[in-house]
Amino acid sequence: MKSVFPLLLLCSLAHGAVCPTGQLKDPAALVQIEHVWQRAEEQHDMATLGCILADEFEEADFAGSLIDRSAMLASSANQGKILPAVELSDLHAHIYGDFAYVRGLAVITRDDRKPPVKSRFTDIFIYRDGRWQCVAGHESHFPEER
């Protein structure tokens, strides 16, 4: 059953009909959620993003701005059809009961021939209603390479 869980998670999130429940309190499940989140942004899948982001979600972005859930959803919905390529790596999840965080690296490659942008991020999750929900995030860009 454990090996089937990621597939069930992806199928339920991909269709966006109902938020998944019964998610494992497992680091691999949180890493999988990060990948599902990235794909949902690429595909403008607001239902999936709505399942991942808690109502009280806030993110501090690289410029110091606070972005709440509604602004994050609006931003994802309004992005153009061609998005920069984002590669996630170095993902590490840490669980403490009903609290967890995932730290990772995102490398954003654009089509404008500028160097890729590297960003270190931390997403904070709580386990509620049988599923992980992101309540906060923080992102810091690496200095530009010259």
N, C-alpha and C positions, 0 to 999 in steps of 0.2 A: 504494500500500500504506500509506503514511504516514497518509492520511486515513481509512483503514479501521481503523487501530489503536485509536482511542478506542472505537469501537463494539465491537470484539472484546474489549477490556478490560472494558467494561461488561457485555457478555453473559456473559463467563466469570466475572466477580466476582458478578454478580447471581444466578447459579445456585449459586455457592459450592461446586461439585463439586471443582474442582482450582484451586489458586492459579495465576495466570497466569505465564507465563515469556516471555522474549523482549521484555520491555518496553523501550521506547526510553530511552536516557539523554538525555532531552530535557526542558526546563523545562515544556513543555505537558503532558507525560505526568504529571509530578508534580502540577501544578495539577489535572489530571483526577482523580488519585488522591484529592486532598483532597475533591473533590466526591463521589466514590464513597464515601469514608469517611463523610461527612455523611449521605448517603442511607442507608447501611448502619445507622448509629445510629438514624435515624428509623424504619427498618423492622425493627429488632432482628435484623439479619442477622449472626449470629455467625460464619458461615463466611467472609464477606467481611472482617469485622473481623479475624478470625484470620489471614487472608492479608496484611493490611496491617501489623499489629502484629508486630514481631519478638519472639521469645521473651524477650529481655532488655529489652523496652520498659519505660520509666518516664517518667511525666509529673509535672512540678511544677505543681500547680494554683495558682489565684489566691490560695488561703489558705495556701500554703506546704507542703501535704501532697504526699508522693510516692505516686503511684498506679502499681502495676505492671500488667503485661499481664492477669493473671488478674482483678485487681480491676476493671480497665477493662471487660473482657468481661462480668463479673458485673453491673456497674453498668448496662451497656447492655442486658443481657438482662432485668434487673429493673425497668427504667423503665416507668412507666404507659403506657397506650395513647395518651394525649394528651400529646405532648411540646411544649415551647416551640418556636416557629418560630425557626430559625437561618438567617441569611443570611451567606454568606461573600463577602468582597470584598477588594480590594487584595492579591490573592495574587501573590507573587513567588517564583519558584524559582531557586535558584543551585546549580550543579553543579560539583563539583571531583573529577573521576575517578569513583570509586565512592562518593563522599560527596556529600550534597546537603542543603540545607535549604529549607523553604518558610516564608515569613513571611506572615501575613495578618490580617485583621480579621474577627471574628465578632460579629454583632449578634443578641442573643437577645431575642425578644419573647414575653412570657408573657400569659396570659389574665387575670391578676389586676389589670389596669389600672395596674400600676407601670410606670415608664419602662423602656425597653429597656436591657439590660445590654450594654455594649460591651467586647469582650475582644480584645487583641492576642495572637497566638500565634506560636510558632515550632515547627515539627516538623522533626526531624533524621532523615534517611534514609540507609541504606546500600544498595548494589546488590549483591545476593547471590543465587545460584541463578537468575540471569536475570530478577530482578525487584527492585523497590524495596520495602524494608521499613522501617517507622518504628521507630527504636530509642529515641528520646527526644522529649519535647515540653515546652514551657513556656507557661504562659498567665498573662496579667496583665489584670485588669479596669481599665477607666478609672474614675476617681472618679465617683460618682453625681452626676448633674445635678439641680439643685434649682430 
